Amino acid sequence: MCLSVPMQIVAWEDAHGDLVIVERRAVSGEPSAVRRERVNTMLIGAQLVGTWILASLGLAQEVIDDAQRALIEDALAALSAALDGSYDPDRHFADLSSTLQ
């Protein structure tokens, strides 16, 4: 199973925008903890620098907006918390808890 994660385009690597450099800051918030990789955008087309995408295995799969990114980041934080034993259902998935009330 592959997990796509939000990454932000920071530079084009070629003149057509088919290959871009993307990065993602680590959840820990450490300034040095930046994941950077080269991604192929041929499935979604050339995108502007600053655009957020979902990427997996070197392929951009979808352009996402800030609302989608916030939901995905919340889910990833919940997964990380569950793995380290600090999961709190009141802290994660706020979008789901508000619809259940």
N, C-alpha and C positions, 0 to 999 in steps of 0.2 A: 504494500500500500504506500502510495506517495502522498505527502502532505504539501500543499501549495501554501506559501507564506507571502504576506505583503512585503513588497520591496519597492523602493523608489528609484526611478531612473535618474542617474546623476550625470551621464554623458553618453553621447553616441560614439560608437567605435568605428563606424563606417559612414560614408557620405549619404547613404540611403536610410539609415536608422533601422536596418535589419538586425544589427548587433548592437547592443547597448550594455553599458556598465550600470549595475543596480547595487544598492546597498540597503542594509537594514541594521539599525542599532539594536544591541542586545537588550533584553528585558531588564537586565540587572542595572541598566542606566550608566554603566561605566563608559566614559568617553572613548576609551581605547577599544571597546568591544563592538567593533563594526564588522559585519559580514558583508563582503563585497564579491560580486561575481559577474561574469559575462553571460548575457542572456540573449537568445534568439527571439525576435519579435515578429517573425513572419506569420504567425497565426493571428496576431491582433493588429498588425500593421505598425508603421512608424508612429511613435508617440513623442510628445514633447518632454524635454528634461523637466523633472519635478513630478511627473505623472506616477501615480501608485498603481502597481500591477500585482497580480498573483503569479508567482513563478515557482516552477518545480523542475528539477533535473535539467536546468539550463534553458527552459522554454517558458516564455511569457504566455500565460493561458487566458488572462482576462484583465481588463482595465477595471479598477474599482474606485469608488468615491470615498470620501472621508467617513460617511456613516457605515458603509460596508467594512471599511478598514477597522473602525472602532469595535465592531462586533467580532471580527476575526481576532483582533488583538486581545479582546476579553476572553474569548474561547481558548486562545493559546496560553494566556496567563492562568486560566483555571486548570488547564492540563498540567502546566508546570507546578502549580500549587498542589494538585492531587499527587503528582509524582514525588514531591518533597514532603508530603504529609501535612501541609498547611492549608488545605482547601477549606474555604468558608462559603457556604451556599448563599449567604446574604451579600457577599462581596462580588460574586461573579454572576454573570448572566442577568444583569439588571433588566434587560429588555424582556426576558421571559417572566421574571417575578412580577413585573408591573402588569402584564397581561393576564396573570392568573388571579389577581386580586379583584 
